[in-house]
Amino acid sequence: MKIAVDFDGTIVEHKYPAIGKERPFAIDTLKAFSSAGIKLILWTAREGELLEEAVEYCRKRGLEFYAVNSSTPEEDLFHDRNRTSKVLADIYIDDRNLGGIPDWGTIYEMVLKLRQPIRRNRPWWKKLFRR
């Protein structure tokens, strides 16, 4: 599973271009996801030096990302003119979600529910041919 997570307003309070205070439990929750094998992508409008500051902010707190503003670590952010800015993930966590961003405890619970195996019923068409 991959989660793309925004920085400003999501991991930290929105004070762009400065870095705001950490939102309660954001780093700890993301580190728990990473420890559980979830690949984290930092997905932010920051670029250049501001992006480096955000990555370093997280790194100093023990949070490493699978990729930064890209779907995979192999994508070259700075030289590939054909690269799309859209990252591919299973879940996107952003303060600009419809309805805003919930607290990180709620986010944690939502992700755990999504990771549980889905119990599939028999396909509808197989029910037509019961024996």
Backbone as XML, in Angstrom:
<?xml version="1.0"?>
<chain id="A" units="angstrom">
  <residue number="1" name="MET">
    <atom name="N" x="0.842" y="-1.174" z="0.000"/>
    <atom name="CA" x="0.000" y="0.000" z="0.000"/>
    <atom name="C" x="0.889" y="1.240" z="0.000"/>
  </residue>
  <residue number="2" name="LYS">
    <atom name="N" x="0.461" y="2.254" z="-0.746"/>
    <atom name="CA" x="1.162" y="3.540" z="-0.784"/>
    <atom name="C" x="0.224" y="4.645" z="-0.308"/>
  </residue>
  <residue number="3" name="ILE">
    <atom name="N" x="0.767" y="5.523" z="0.515"/>
    <atom name="CA" x="0.021" y="6.693" z="0.973"/>
    <atom name="C" x="0.796" y="7.937" z="0.553"/>
  </residue>
  <residue number="4" name="ALA">
    <atom name="N" x="0.123" y="8.838" z="-0.156"/>
    <atom name="CA" x="0.698" y="10.138" z="-0.491"/>
    <atom name="C" x="0.195" y="11.129" z="0.549"/>
  </residue>
  <residue number="5" name="VAL">
    <atom name="N" x="1.116" y="11.854" z="1.175"/>
    <atom name="CA" x="0.746" y="12.768" z="2.251"/>
    <atom name="C" x="1.323" y="14.156" z="1.979"/>
  </residue>
  <residue number="6" name="ASP">
    <atom name="N" x="0.472" y="15.156" z="2.147"/>
    <atom name="CA" x="0.872" y="16.547" z="1.978"/>
    <atom name="C" x="1.668" y="16.986" z="3.206"/>
  </residue>
  <residue number="7" name="PHE">
    <atom name="N" x="2.383" y="18.098" z="3.073"/>
    <atom name="CA" x="3.190" y="18.602" z="4.186"/>
    <atom name="C" x="2.488" y="19.757" z="4.901"/>
  </residue>
  <residue number="8" name="ASP">
    <atom name="N" x="2.355" y="20.887" z="4.229"/>
    <atom name="CA" x="1.792" y="22.087" z="4.853"/>
    <atom name="C" x="0.293" y="21.919" z="5.104"/>
  </residue>
  <residue number="9" name="GLY">
    <atom name="N" x="-0.093" y="22.070" z="6.366"/>
    <atom name="CA" x="-1.493" y="21.928" z="6.729"/>
    <atom name="C" x="-1.873" y="20.491" z="7.058"/>
  </residue>
  <residue number="10" name="THR">
    <atom name="N" x="-0.975" y="19.556" z="6.807"/>
    <atom name="CA" x="-1.268" y="18.141" z="7.026"/>
    <atom name="C" x="-0.313" y="17.542" z="8.061"/>
  </residue>
  <residue number="11" name="ILE">
    <atom name="N" x="0.975" y="17.571" z="7.772"/>
    <atom name="CA" x="1.969" y="17.125" z="8.747"/>
    <atom name="C" x="2.255" y="18.251" z="9.743"/>
  </residue>
  <residue number="12" name="VAL">
    <atom name="N" x="2.334" y="19.462" z="9.231"/>
    <atom name="CA" x="2.561" y="20.650" z="10.065"/>
    <atom name="C" x="1.437" y="21.649" z="9.827"/>
  </residue>
  <residue number="13" name="GLU">
    <atom name="N" x="1.284" y="22.584" z="10.748"/>
    <atom name="CA" x="0.304" y="23.653" z="10.557"/>
    <atom name="C" x="0.690" y="24.471" z="9.331"/>
  </residue>
  <residue number="14" name="HIS">
    <atom name="N" x="-0.295" y="25.037" z="8.670"/>
    <atom name="CA" x="-0.053" y="25.766" z="7.424"/>
    <atom name="C" x="0.534" y="27.151" z="7.715"/>
  </residue>
  <residue number="15" name="LYS">
    <atom name="N" x="1.848" y="27.292" z="7.485"/>
    <atom name="CA" x="2.551" y="28.574" z="7.664"/>
    <atom name="C" x="3.461" y="28.850" z="6.460"/>
  </residue>
  <residue number="16" name="TYR">
    <atom name="N" x="3.169" y="28.209" z="5.333"/>
    <atom name="CA" x="4.003" y="28.304" z="4.127"/>
    <atom name="C" x="4.320" y="29.766" z="3.811"/>
  </residue>
  <residue number="17" name="PRO">
    <atom name="N" x="5.564" y="30.101" z="3.451"/>
    <atom name="CA" x="6.701" y="29.217" z="3.172"/>
    <atom name="C" x="7.478" y="28.753" z="4.400"/>
  </residue>
  <residue number="18" name="ALA">
    <atom name="N" x="7.153" y="29.296" z="5.587"/>
    <atom name="CA" x="7.788" y="28.799" z="6.809"/>
    <atom name="C" x="7.228" y="27.407" z="7.123"/>
  </residue>
  <residue number="19" name="ILE">
    <atom name="N" x="7.856" y="26.733" z="8.049"/>
    <atom name="CA" x="7.353" y="25.433" z="8.496"/>
    <atom name="C" x="6.631" y="25.650" z="9.816"/>
  </residue>
  <residue number="20" name="GLY">
    <atom name="N" x="5.351" y="25.314" z="9.844"/>
    <atom name="CA" x="4.542" y="25.472" z="11.051"/>
    <atom name="C" x="4.847" y="24.398" z="12.073"/>
  </residue>
  <residue number="21" name="LYS">
    <atom name="N" x="4.156" y="24.466" z="13.216"/>
    <atom name="CA" x="4.316" y="23.449" z="14.253"/>
    <atom name="C" x="3.709" y="22.133" z="13.768"/>
  </residue>
  <residue number="22" name="GLU">
    <atom name="N" x="4.289" y="21.045" z="14.242"/>
    <atom name="CA" x="3.765" y="19.720" z="13.873"/>
    <atom name="C" x="2.334" y="19.582" z="14.362"/>
  </residue>
  <residue number="23" name="ARG">
    <atom name="N" x="1.465" y="19.043" z="13.492"/>
    <atom name="CA" x="0.102" y="18.708" z="13.911"/>
    <atom name="C" x="0.201" y="17.514" z="14.857"/>
  </residue>
  <residue number="24" name="PRO">
    <atom name="N" x="-0.562" y="17.531" z="15.951"/>
    <atom name="CA" x="-0.450" y="16.472" z="16.955"/>
    <atom name="C" x="-0.539" y="15.066" z="16.356"/>
  </residue>
  <residue number="25" name="PHE">
    <atom name="N" x="0.469" y="14.269" z="16.675"/>
    <atom name="CA" x="0.575" y="12.852" z="16.322"/>
    <atom name="C" x="0.827" y="12.586" z="14.834"/>
  </residue>
  <residue number="26" name="ALA">
    <atom name="N" x="1.051" y="13.611" z="14.030"/>
    <atom name="CA" x="1.261" y="13.392" z="12.591"/>
    <atom name="C" x="2.497" y="12.534" z="12.333"/>
  </residue>
  <residue number="27" name="ILE">
    <atom name="N" x="3.643" y="12.933" z="12.854"/>
    <atom name="CA" x="4.894" y="12.202" z="12.606"/>
    <atom name="C" x="4.803" y="10.788" z="13.185"/>
  </residue>
  <residue number="28" name="ASP">
    <atom name="N" x="4.302" y="10.664" z="14.413"/>
    <atom name="CA" x="4.203" y="9.334" z="15.040"/>
    <atom name="C" x="3.295" y="8.402" z="14.244"/>
  </residue>
  <residue number="29" name="THR">
    <atom name="N" x="2.188" y="8.925" z="13.754"/>
    <atom name="CA" x="1.258" y="8.104" z="12.971"/>
    <atom name="C" x="1.913" y="7.666" z="11.669"/>
  </residue>
  <residue number="30" name="LEU">
    <atom name="N" x="2.578" y="8.581" z="10.987"/>
    <atom name="CA" x="3.247" y="8.236" z="9.725"/>
    <atom name="C" x="4.374" y="7.242" z="9.958"/>
  </residue>
  <residue number="31" name="LYS">
    <atom name="N" x="5.107" y="7.381" z="11.052"/>
    <atom name="CA" x="6.156" y="6.404" z="11.363"/>
    <atom name="C" x="5.547" y="5.030" z="11.637"/>
  </residue>
  <residue number="32" name="ALA">
    <atom name="N" x="4.387" y="4.987" z="12.280"/>
    <atom name="CA" x="3.704" y="3.704" z="12.521"/>
    <atom name="C" x="3.284" y="3.071" z="11.196"/>
  </residue>
  <residue number="33" name="PHE">
    <atom name="N" x="2.781" y="3.882" z="10.276"/>
    <atom name="CA" x="2.422" y="3.354" z="8.948"/>
    <atom name="C" x="3.656" y="2.766" z="8.264"/>
  </residue>
  <residue number="34" name="SER">
    <atom name="N" x="4.746" y="3.511" z="8.303"/>
    <atom name="CA" x="5.980" y="3.049" z="7.660"/>
    <atom name="C" x="6.470" y="1.745" z="8.280"/>
  </residue>
  <residue number="35" name="SER">
    <atom name="N" x="6.419" y="1.651" z="9.602"/>
    <atom name="CA" x="6.830" y="0.420" z="10.301"/>
    <atom name="C" x="5.951" y="-0.766" z="9.923"/>
  </residue>
  <residue number="36" name="ALA">
    <atom name="N" x="4.704" y="-0.488" z="9.547"/>
    <atom name="CA" x="3.766" y="-1.546" z="9.147"/>
    <atom name="C" x="3.936" y="-1.930" z="7.679"/>
  </residue>
  <residue number="37" name="GLY">
    <atom name="N" x="4.925" y="-1.343" z="7.007"/>
    <atom name="CA" x="5.193" y="-1.706" z="5.618"/>
    <atom name="C" x="4.498" y="-0.844" z="4.585"/>
  </residue>
  <residue number="38" name="ILE">
    <atom name="N" x="3.845" y="0.216" z="5.019"/>
    <atom name="CA" x="3.193" y="1.122" z="4.078"/>
    <atom name="C" x="4.245" y="2.070" z="3.518"/>
  </residue>
  <residue number="39" name="LYS">
    <atom name="N" x="4.237" y="2.248" z="2.209"/>
    <atom name="CA" x="5.179" y="3.160" z="1.559"/>
    <atom name="C" x="4.596" y="4.572" z="1.583"/>
  </residue>
  <residue number="40" name="LEU">
    <atom name="N" x="5.368" y="5.503" z="2.132"/>
    <atom name="CA" x="4.914" y="6.885" z="2.259"/>
    <atom name="C" x="5.547" y="7.757" z="1.184"/>
  </residue>
  <residue number="41" name="ILE">
    <atom name="N" x="4.713" y="8.561" z="0.546"/>
    <atom name="CA" x="5.173" y="9.509" z="-0.466"/>
    <atom name="C" x="4.875" y="10.915" z="0.055"/>
  </residue>
  <residue number="42" name="LEU">
    <atom name="N" x="5.902" y="11.757" z="0.129"/>
    <atom name="CA" x="5.664" y="13.154" z="0.461"/>
    <atom name="C" x="5.171" y="13.831" z="-0.809"/>
  </residue>
  <residue number="43" name="TRP">
    <atom name="N" x="3.986" y="14.393" z="-0.731"/>
    <atom name="CA" x="3.288" y="14.950" z="-1.896"/>
    <atom name="C" x="2.941" y="16.390" z="-1.585"/>
  </residue>
  <residue number="44" name="THR">
    <atom name="N" x="3.752" y="17.323" z="-2.059"/>
    <atom name="CA" x="3.634" y="18.707" z="-1.657"/>
    <atom name="C" x="3.910" y="19.659" z="-2.813"/>
  </residue>
  <residue number="45" name="ALA">
    <atom name="N" x="3.410" y="20.875" z="-2.684"/>
    <atom name="CA" x="3.680" y="21.905" z="-3.685"/>
    <atom name="C" x="5.058" y="22.515" z="-3.486"/>
  </residue>
  <residue number="46" name="ARG">
    <atom name="N" x="5.697" y="22.216" z="-2.381"/>
    <atom name="CA" x="7.043" y="22.741" z="-2.147"/>
    <atom name="C" x="8.015" y="22.190" z="-3.185"/>
  </residue>
  <residue number="47" name="GLU">
    <atom name="N" x="8.981" y="23.017" z="-3.529"/>
    <atom name="CA" x="10.028" y="22.587" z="-4.446"/>
    <atom name="C" x="11.328" y="23.275" z="-4.084"/>
  </residue>
  <residue number="48" name="GLY">
    <atom name="N" x="12.413" y="22.814" z="-4.660"/>
    <atom name="CA" x="13.714" y="23.410" z="-4.418"/>
    <atom name="C" x="14.106" y="23.380" z="-2.954"/>
  </residue>
  <residue number="49" name="GLU">
    <atom name="N" x="14.616" y="24.517" z="-2.471"/>
    <atom name="CA" x="15.095" y="24.616" z="-1.095"/>
    <atom name="C" x="13.971" y="24.399" z="-0.081"/>
  </residue>
  <residue number="50" name="LEU">
    <atom name="N" x="12.785" y="24.891" z="-0.381"/>
    <atom name="CA" x="11.658" y="24.701" z="0.534"/>
    <atom name="C" x="11.292" y="23.228" z="0.676"/>
  </residue>
  <residue number="51" name="LEU">
    <atom name="N" x="11.399" y="22.479" z="-0.415"/>
    <atom name="CA" x="11.141" y="21.043" z="-0.368"/>
    <atom name="C" x="12.214" y="20.343" z="0.459"/>
  </residue>
  <residue number="52" name="GLU">
    <atom name="N" x="13.459" y="20.712" z="0.238"/>
    <atom name="CA" x="14.555" y="20.113" z="1.008"/>
    <atom name="C" x="14.369" y="20.364" z="2.500"/>
  </residue>
  <residue number="53" name="GLU">
    <atom name="N" x="13.907" y="21.573" z="2.873"/>
    <atom name="CA" x="13.655" y="21.889" z="4.278"/>
    <atom name="C" x="12.567" y="20.990" z="4.858"/>
  </residue>
  <residue number="54" name="ALA">
    <atom name="N" x="11.526" y="20.733" z="4.101"/>
    <atom name="CA" x="10.433" y="19.875" z="4.573"/>
    <atom name="C" x="10.915" y="18.436" z="4.762"/>
  </residue>
  <residue number="55" name="VAL">
    <atom name="N" x="11.674" y="17.933" z="3.805"/>
    <atom name="CA" x="12.201" y="16.565" z="3.907"/>
    <atom name="C" x="13.130" y="16.458" z="5.112"/>
  </residue>
  <residue number="56" name="GLU">
    <atom name="N" x="13.982" y="17.459" z="5.301"/>
    <atom name="CA" x="14.914" y="17.450" z="6.432"/>
    <atom name="C" x="14.177" y="17.563" z="7.765"/>
  </residue>
  <residue number="57" name="TYR">
    <atom name="N" x="13.116" y="18.364" z="7.811"/>
    <atom name="CA" x="12.292" y="18.485" z="9.008"/>
    <atom name="C" x="11.790" y="17.099" z="9.429"/>
  </residue>
  <residue number="58" name="CYS">
    <atom name="N" x="11.267" y="16.358" z="8.482"/>
    <atom name="CA" x="10.745" y="15.014" z="8.774"/>
    <atom name="C" x="11.869" y="14.054" z="9.134"/>
  </residue>
  <residue number="59" name="ARG">
    <atom name="N" x="12.956" y="14.107" z="8.396"/>
    <atom name="CA" x="14.089" y="13.203" z="8.645"/>
    <atom name="C" x="14.634" y="13.391" z="10.057"/>
  </residue>
  <residue number="60" name="LYS">
    <atom name="N" x="14.744" y="14.630" z="10.522"/>
    <atom name="CA" x="15.250" y="14.894" z="11.880"/>
    <atom name="C" x="14.348" y="14.294" z="12.941"/>
  </residue>
  <residue number="61" name="ARG">
    <atom name="N" x="13.102" y="14.050" z="12.593"/>
    <atom name="CA" x="12.149" y="13.469" z="13.531"/>
    <atom name="C" x="11.966" y="11.967" z="13.308"/>
  </residue>
  <residue number="62" name="GLY">
    <atom name="N" x="12.834" y="11.390" z="12.475"/>
    <atom name="CA" x="12.822" y="9.948" z="12.257"/>
    <atom name="C" x="11.860" y="9.464" z="11.193"/>
  </residue>
  <residue number="63" name="LEU">
    <atom name="N" x="11.341" y="10.381" z="10.378"/>
    <atom name="CA" x="10.396" y="9.993" z="9.327"/>
    <atom name="C" x="11.083" y="10.067" z="7.966"/>
  </residue>
  <residue number="64" name="GLU">
    <atom name="N" x="11.166" y="8.930" z="7.309"/>
    <atom name="CA" x="11.739" y="8.837" z="5.962"/>
    <atom name="C" x="10.624" y="8.506" z="4.984"/>
  </residue>
  <residue number="65" name="PHE">
    <atom name="N" x="10.758" y="8.979" z="3.758"/>
    <atom name="CA" x="9.751" y="8.741" z="2.740"/>
    <atom name="C" x="10.273" y="7.771" z="1.682"/>
  </residue>
  <residue number="66" name="TYR">
    <atom name="N" x="9.366" y="6.961" z="1.163"/>
    <atom name="CA" x="9.663" y="6.064" z="0.041"/>
    <atom name="C" x="10.012" y="6.891" z="-1.190"/>
  </residue>
  <residue number="67" name="ALA">
    <atom name="N" x="9.268" y="7.972" z="-1.413"/>
    <atom name="CA" x="9.508" y="8.859" z="-2.553"/>
    <atom name="C" x="9.046" y="10.262" z="-2.173"/>
  </residue>
  <residue number="68" name="VAL">
    <atom name="N" x="9.542" y="11.240" z="-2.914"/>
    <atom name="CA" x="9.178" y="12.636" z="-2.667"/>
    <atom name="C" x="8.679" y="13.249" z="-3.966"/>
  </residue>
  <residue number="69" name="ASN">
    <atom name="N" x="7.425" y="13.680" z="-3.961"/>
    <atom name="CA" x="6.774" y="14.275" z="-5.141"/>
    <atom name="C" x="6.904" y="13.420" z="-6.395"/>
  </residue>
  <residue number="70" name="SER">
    <atom name="N" x="6.955" y="12.118" z="-6.196"/>
    <atom name="CA" x="7.002" y="11.179" z="-7.317"/>
    <atom name="C" x="6.412" y="9.850" z="-6.850"/>
  </residue>
  <residue number="71" name="SER">
    <atom name="N" x="6.031" y="9.036" z="-7.797"/>
    <atom name="CA" x="5.403" y="7.752" z="-7.455"/>
    <atom name="C" x="6.413" y="6.723" z="-6.982"/>
  </residue>
  <residue number="72" name="THR">
    <atom name="N" x="7.649" y="6.830" z="-7.462"/>
    <atom name="CA" x="8.706" y="5.895" z="-7.088"/>
    <atom name="C" x="9.996" y="6.671" z="-6.841"/>
  </residue>
  <residue number="73" name="PRO">
    <atom name="N" x="10.924" y="6.101" z="-6.086"/>
    <atom name="CA" x="12.186" y="6.801" z="-5.836"/>
    <atom name="C" x="13.033" y="6.962" z="-7.106"/>
  </residue>
  <residue number="74" name="GLU">
    <atom name="N" x="12.760" y="6.151" z="-8.113"/>
    <atom name="CA" x="13.567" y="6.186" z="-9.337"/>
    <atom name="C" x="13.254" y="7.377" z="-10.237"/>
  </residue>
  <residue number="75" name="GLU">
    <atom name="N" x="12.075" y="7.988" z="-10.043"/>
    <atom name="CA" x="11.708" y="9.128" z="-10.880"/>
    <atom name="C" x="12.633" y="10.295" z="-10.574"/>
  </residue>
  <residue number="76" name="ASP">
    <atom name="N" x="13.150" y="10.939" z="-11.609"/>
    <atom name="CA" x="14.025" y="12.085" z="-11.449"/>
    <atom name="C" x="13.183" y="13.348" z="-11.418"/>
  </residue>
  <residue number="77" name="LEU">
    <atom name="N" x="13.065" y="13.935" z="-10.241"/>
    <atom name="CA" x="12.190" y="15.091" z="-10.065"/>
    <atom name="C" x="12.643" y="16.323" z="-10.828"/>
  </residue>
  <residue number="78" name="PHE">
    <atom name="N" x="13.930" y="16.451" z="-11.000"/>
    <atom name="CA" x="14.449" y="17.717" z="-11.475"/>
    <atom name="C" x="14.799" y="17.734" z="-12.959"/>
  </residue>
  <residue number="79" name="HIS">
    <atom name="N" x="14.984" y="16.580" z="-13.563"/>
    <atom name="CA" x="15.461" y="16.555" z="-14.937"/>
    <atom name="C" x="14.497" y="15.939" z="-15.942"/>
  </residue>
  <residue number="80" name="ASP">
    <atom name="N" x="13.507" y="15.212" z="-15.476"/>
    <atom name="CA" x="12.578" y="14.541" z="-16.374"/>
    <atom name="C" x="11.408" y="15.459" z="-16.712"/>
  </residue>
  <residue number="81" name="ARG">
    <atom name="N" x="11.469" y="16.084" z="-17.869"/>
    <atom name="CA" x="10.425" y="17.034" z="-18.283"/>
    <atom name="C" x="9.118" y="16.324" z="-18.632"/>
  </residue>
  <residue number="82" name="ASN">
    <atom name="N" x="9.164" y="15.021" z="-18.882"/>
    <atom name="CA" x="7.965" y="14.273" z="-19.241"/>
    <atom name="C" x="7.245" y="13.698" z="-18.017"/>
  </residue>
  <residue number="83" name="ARG">
    <atom name="N" x="7.818" y="13.887" z="-16.839"/>
    <atom name="CA" x="7.236" y="13.338" z="-15.620"/>
    <atom name="C" x="5.985" y="14.129" z="-15.236"/>
  </residue>
  <residue number="84" name="THR">
    <atom name="N" x="4.948" y="13.431" z="-14.911"/>
    <atom name="CA" x="3.713" y="14.077" z="-14.470"/>
    <atom name="C" x="3.820" y="14.458" z="-13.004"/>
  </residue>
  <residue number="85" name="SER">
    <atom name="N" x="3.108" y="15.481" z="-12.595"/>
    <atom name="CA" x="3.133" y="15.881" z="-11.192"/>
    <atom name="C" x="2.163" y="15.040" z="-10.356"/>
  </residue>
  <residue number="86" name="LYS">
    <atom name="N" x="1.367" y="14.228" z="-11.008"/>
    <atom name="CA" x="0.421" y="13.355" z="-10.305"/>
    <atom name="C" x="1.184" y="12.150" z="-9.762"/>
  </residue>
  <residue number="87" name="VAL">
    <atom name="N" x="1.058" y="11.890" z="-8.471"/>
    <atom name="CA" x="1.674" y="10.701" z="-7.905"/>
    <atom name="C" x="0.620" y="9.618" z="-7.786"/>
  </residue>
  <residue number="88" name="LEU">
    <atom name="N" x="1.041" y="8.383" z="-7.912"/>
    <atom name="CA" x="0.125" y="7.249" z="-7.829"/>
    <atom name="C" x="0.211" y="6.643" z="-6.435"/>
  </residue>
  <residue number="89" name="ALA">
    <atom name="N" x="-0.909" y="6.633" z="-5.743"/>
    <atom name="CA" x="-0.967" y="6.083" z="-4.391"/>
    <atom name="C" x="-2.344" y="5.468" z="-4.178"/>
  </residue>
  <residue number="90" name="ASP">
    <atom name="N" x="-2.458" y="4.695" z="-3.117"/>
    <atom name="CA" x="-3.743" y="4.094" z="-2.756"/>
    <atom name="C" x="-4.591" y="5.050" z="-1.928"/>
  </residue>
  <residue number="91" name="ILE">
    <atom name="N" x="-3.922" y="5.872" z="-1.138"/>
    <atom name="CA" x="-4.595" y="6.827" z="-0.262"/>
    <atom name="C" x="-3.868" y="8.159" z="-0.359"/>
  </residue>
  <residue number="92" name="TYR">
    <atom name="N" x="-4.637" y="9.248" z="-0.353"/>
    <atom name="CA" x="-4.069" y="10.596" z="-0.363"/>
    <atom name="C" x="-4.541" y="11.310" z="0.899"/>
  </residue>
  <residue number="93" name="ILE">
    <atom name="N" x="-3.593" y="11.812" z="1.690"/>
    <atom name="CA" x="-3.933" y="12.547" z="2.907"/>
    <atom name="C" x="-3.529" y="13.997" z="2.685"/>
  </residue>
  <residue number="94" name="ASP">
    <atom name="N" x="-4.517" y="14.892" z="2.712"/>
    <atom name="CA" x="-4.281" y="16.299" z="2.387"/>
    <atom name="C" x="-5.281" y="17.158" z="3.151"/>
  </residue>
  <residue number="95" name="ASP">
    <atom name="N" x="-4.822" y="18.309" z="3.632"/>
    <atom name="CA" x="-5.725" y="19.200" z="4.359"/>
    <atom name="C" x="-6.773" y="19.828" z="3.459"/>
  </residue>
  <residue number="96" name="ARG">
    <atom name="N" x="-6.615" y="19.707" z="2.159"/>
    <atom name="CA" x="-7.574" y="20.280" z="1.214"/>
    <atom name="C" x="-8.632" y="19.268" z="0.785"/>
  </residue>
  <residue number="97" name="ASN">
    <atom name="N" x="-8.728" y="18.143" z="1.496"/>
    <atom name="CA" x="-9.777" y="17.157" z="1.217"/>
    <atom name="C" x="-11.144" y="17.792" z="1.405"/>
  </residue>
  <residue number="98" name="LEU">
    <atom name="N" x="-12.112" y="17.267" z="0.734"/>
    <atom name="CA" x="-13.489" y="17.697" z="0.949"/>
    <atom name="C" x="-13.845" y="17.423" z="2.405"/>
  </residue>
  <residue number="99" name="GLY">
    <atom name="N" x="-14.228" y="18.451" z="3.103"/>
    <atom name="CA" x="-14.530" y="18.282" z="4.521"/>
    <atom name="C" x="-13.339" y="18.516" z="5.429"/>
  </residue>
  <residue number="100" name="GLY">
    <atom name="N" x="-12.185" y="18.845" z="4.868"/>
    <atom name="CA" x="-10.998" y="19.113" z="5.682"/>
    <atom name="C" x="-10.291" y="17.848" z="6.112"/>
  </residue>
  <residue number="101" name="ILE">
    <atom name="N" x="-9.305" y="18.022" z="6.960"/>
    <atom name="CA" x="-8.512" y="16.874" z="7.403"/>
    <atom name="C" x="-8.919" y="16.488" z="8.827"/>
  </residue>
  <residue number="102" name="PRO">
    <atom name="N" x="-9.187" y="15.202" z="9.054"/>
    <atom name="CA" x="-9.512" y="14.763" z="10.420"/>
    <atom name="C" x="-8.242" y="14.747" z="11.278"/>
  </residue>
  <residue number="103" name="ASP">
    <atom name="N" x="-8.380" y="14.478" z="12.565"/>
    <atom name="CA" x="-7.196" y="14.356" z="13.419"/>
    <atom name="C" x="-6.457" y="13.070" z="13.048"/>
  </residue>
  <residue number="104" name="TRP">
    <atom name="N" x="-5.193" y="12.984" z="13.452"/>
    <atom name="CA" x="-4.367" y="11.853" z="13.045"/>
    <atom name="C" x="-4.800" y="10.529" z="13.666"/>
  </residue>
  <residue number="105" name="GLY">
    <atom name="N" x="-5.466" y="10.561" z="14.813"/>
    <atom name="CA" x="-6.012" y="9.328" z="15.383"/>
    <atom name="C" x="-7.089" y="8.744" z="14.488"/>
  </residue>
  <residue number="106" name="THR">
    <atom name="N" x="-7.943" y="9.604" z="13.959"/>
    <atom name="CA" x="-8.992" y="9.174" z="13.031"/>
    <atom name="C" x="-8.378" y="8.656" z="11.737"/>
  </residue>
  <residue number="107" name="ILE">
    <atom name="N" x="-7.367" y="9.345" z="11.241"/>
    <atom name="CA" x="-6.681" y="8.897" z="10.018"/>
    <atom name="C" x="-6.098" y="7.507" z="10.229"/>
  </residue>
  <residue number="108" name="TYR">
    <atom name="N" x="-5.468" y="7.290" z="11.375"/>
    <atom name="CA" x="-4.874" y="5.987" z="11.690"/>
    <atom name="C" x="-5.933" y="4.889" z="11.646"/>
  </residue>
  <residue number="109" name="GLU">
    <atom name="N" x="-7.057" y="5.125" z="12.296"/>
    <atom name="CA" x="-8.141" y="4.140" z="12.311"/>
    <atom name="C" x="-8.676" y="3.872" z="10.898"/>
  </residue>
  <residue number="110" name="MET">
    <atom name="N" x="-8.820" y="4.907" z="10.097"/>
    <atom name="CA" x="-9.334" y="4.751" z="8.730"/>
    <atom name="C" x="-8.393" y="3.896" z="7.892"/>
  </residue>
  <residue number="111" name="VAL">
    <atom name="N" x="-7.101" y="4.140" z="8.018"/>
    <atom name="CA" x="-6.124" y="3.373" z="7.239"/>
    <atom name="C" x="-6.107" y="1.919" z="7.682"/>
  </residue>
  <residue number="112" name="LEU">
    <atom name="N" x="-6.187" y="1.673" z="9.002"/>
    <atom name="CA" x="-6.223" y="0.282" z="9.485"/>
    <atom name="C" x="-7.403" y="-0.469" z="8.903"/>
  </residue>
  <residue number="113" name="LYS">
    <atom name="N" x="-8.560" y="0.187" z="8.840"/>
    <atom name="CA" x="-9.742" y="-0.461" z="8.269"/>
    <atom name="C" x="-9.533" y="-0.772" z="6.789"/>
  </residue>
  <residue number="114" name="LEU">
    <atom name="N" x="-8.887" y="0.124" z="6.077"/>
    <atom name="CA" x="-8.644" y="-0.098" z="4.643"/>
    <atom name="C" x="-7.643" y="-1.215" z="4.396"/>
  </residue>
  <residue number="115" name="ARG">
    <atom name="N" x="-6.760" y="-1.462" z="5.346"/>
    <atom name="CA" x="-5.755" y="-2.514" z="5.183"/>
    <atom name="C" x="-6.304" y="-3.901" z="5.463"/>
  </residue>
  <residue number="116" name="GLN">
    <atom name="N" x="-7.433" y="-4.005" z="6.155"/>
    <atom name="CA" x="-8.007" y="-5.308" z="6.455"/>
    <atom name="C" x="-8.480" y="-5.960" z="5.169"/>
  </residue>
  <residue number="117" name="PRO">
    <atom name="N" x="-8.272" y="-7.268" z="5.061"/>
    <atom name="CA" x="-8.735" y="-7.952" z="3.853"/>
    <atom name="C" x="-10.244" y="-7.791" z="3.674"/>
  </residue>
  <residue number="118" name="ILE">
    <atom name="N" x="-10.638" y="-7.582" z="2.469"/>
    <atom name="CA" x="-12.059" y="-7.441" z="2.161"/>
    <atom name="C" x="-12.642" y="-8.831" z="1.946"/>
  </residue>
  <residue number="119" name="ARG">
    <atom name="N" x="-13.705" y="-9.154" z="2.680"/>
    <atom name="CA" x="-14.380" y="-10.440" z="2.514"/>
    <atom name="C" x="-15.302" y="-10.317" z="1.315"/>
  </residue>
  <residue number="120" name="ARG">
    <atom name="N" x="-15.007" y="-11.061" z="0.322"/>
    <atom name="CA" x="-15.777" y="-10.977" z="-0.915"/>
    <atom name="C" x="-16.905" y="-12.014" z="-0.913"/>
  </residue>
  <residue number="121" name="ASN">
    <atom name="N" x="-18.066" y="-11.579" z="-1.297"/>
    <atom name="CA" x="-19.173" y="-12.503" z="-1.490"/>
    <atom name="C" x="-19.005" y="-13.164" z="-2.855"/>
  </residue>
  <residue number="122" name="ARG">
    <atom name="N" x="-19.789" y="-14.188" z="-3.059"/>
    <atom name="CA" x="-19.748" y="-14.824" z="-4.380"/>
    <atom name="C" x="-20.178" y="-13.818" z="-5.419"/>
  </residue>
  <residue number="123" name="PRO">
    <atom name="N" x="-19.587" y="-13.850" z="-6.609"/>
    <atom name="CA" x="-20.036" y="-12.947" z="-7.676"/>
    <atom name="C" x="-21.531" y="-13.130" z="-7.914"/>
  </residue>
  <residue number="124" name="TRP">
    <atom name="N" x="-22.210" y="-12.068" z="-8.256"/>
    <atom name="CA" x="-23.662" y="-12.083" z="-8.413"/>
    <atom name="C" x="-24.112" y="-13.123" z="-9.432"/>
  </residue>
  <residue number="125" name="TRP">
    <atom name="N" x="-23.313" y="-13.311" z="-10.478"/>
    <atom name="CA" x="-23.722" y="-14.222" z="-11.539"/>
    <atom name="C" x="-23.627" y="-15.682" z="-11.108"/>
  </residue>
  <residue number="126" name="LYS">
    <atom name="N" x="-22.766" y="-15.999" z="-10.127"/>
    <atom name="CA" x="-22.666" y="-17.376" z="-9.632"/>
    <atom name="C" x="-23.904" y="-17.749" z="-8.813"/>
  </residue>
  <residue number="127" name="LYS">
    <atom name="N" x="-24.524" y="-16.735" z="-8.219"/>
    <atom name="CA" x="-25.744" y="-16.987" z="-7.453"/>
    <atom name="C" x="-26.887" y="-17.455" z="-8.340"/>
  </residue>
  <residue number="128" name="LEU">
    <atom name="N" x="-26.808" y="-17.106" z="-9.612"/>
    <atom name="CA" x="-27.854" y="-17.537" z="-10.567"/>
    <atom name="C" x="-27.803" y="-19.038" z="-10.835"/>
  </residue>
  <residue number="129" name="PHE">
    <atom name="N" x="-26.612" y="-19.626" z="-10.636"/>
    <atom name="CA" x="-26.423" y="-21.035" z="-10.969"/>
    <atom name="C" x="-26.103" y="-21.867" z="-9.735"/>
  </residue>
  <residue number="130" name="ARG">
    <atom name="N" x="-26.803" y="-21.630" z="-8.645"/>
    <atom name="CA" x="-26.588" y="-22.396" z="-7.414"/>
    <atom name="C" x="-26.923" y="-23.844" z="-7.634"/>
  </residue>
  <residue number="131" name="ARG">
    <atom name="N" x="-26.243" y="-24.665" z="-6.908"/>
    <atom name="CA" x="-26.530" y="-26.094" z="-6.988"/>
    <atom name="C" x="-27.098" y="-26.583" z="-5.706"/>
  </residue>
</chain>
